[in-house]
Amino acid sequence: MIIPAEKELRAVLARFAQARIEHDARPTGRTSRDLEDATYTLCVMTGERTAEQALLAADALLEQYGAGRVSLSQEDETLAA
């Protein structure tokens, strides 16, 4: 699986959240299609089959991105010393 860029993953998560909120607040055909599209994109991006699985996978990826930043910061501190 190709790992998505953090910026792109965050953008898709935001789009999914917005679609979910709009559909829950005032469900229409448009909000349903928007939610289905955002869910599909999130699932494809994470390689999962359901929204729940995709959200868990996205959380795990975001943790990995965060851990990568921490290790890079520690390397920078080591080099500076």
C-alpha positions in Angstrom: 0.0 0.0 0.0 1.2 3.5 -0.8 1.3 5.6 2.4 -0.6 8.9 2.0 1.1 12.2 2.7 0.1 13.6 6.1 -1.3 16.7 4.6 -3.5 14.8 2.2 -4.7 12.4 4.9 -5.6 15.3 7.2 -7.5 17.0 4.3 -9.5 13.8 3.7 -10.2 13.4 7.4 -11.5 17.0 7.5 -13.6 16.5 4.4 -15.1 13.3 6.0 -15.8 15.0 9.3 -17.5 18.0 7.5 -19.6 15.6 5.4 -20.6 13.6 8.4 -21.6 16.7 10.4 -23.6 18.1 7.5 -25.4 14.8 6.8 -26.2 14.3 10.5 -27.5 17.8 10.9 -29.7 17.9 7.7 -29.7 14.7 5.7 -30.4 15.2 2.0 -29.4 13.5 -1.2 -26.5 15.8 -1.6 -25.2 15.3 1.9 -25.5 11.5 1.5 -23.5 11.6 -1.7 -20.9 13.8 -0.2 -20.5 11.5 2.8 -20.3 8.4 0.6 -17.7 10.1 -1.6 -15.6 11.2 1.5 -15.9 7.7 3.0 -14.8 6.1 -0.2 -11.8 8.4 -0.5 -10.8 7.7 3.1 -11.2 4.0 2.7 -9.1 4.0 -0.5 -6.4 6.1 1.0 -6.1 3.9 4.1 -6.7 0.6 2.3 -9.6 -0.3 4.5 -13.2 -1.4 3.7 -15.3 0.5 6.3 -15.3 4.0 7.6 -14.6 2.7 11.1 -11.6 0.7 10.0 -10.4 3.6 7.9 -10.6 6.0 10.8 -8.6 3.6 13.0 -6.0 3.2 10.3 -5.8 7.0 9.8 -5.3 7.5 13.5 -2.4 5.0 13.4 -0.9 6.7 10.5 -1.1 10.1 12.2 0.6 8.6 15.2 3.4 7.3 13.0 3.8 10.8 11.4 4.0 12.3 14.9 6.6 9.7 16.0 8.7 10.5 13.0 8.7 14.2 13.9 9.8 13.4 17.4 12.7 11.2 16.3 13.8 13.9 13.8 13.7 16.5 16.6 15.9 14.3 18.8 18.3 13.8 15.9 18.5 17.6 15.4 19.3 18.1 19.1 22.0 15.4 19.0 23.6 17.0 16.0 23.5 20.4 17.7 25.2 19.2 20.8 
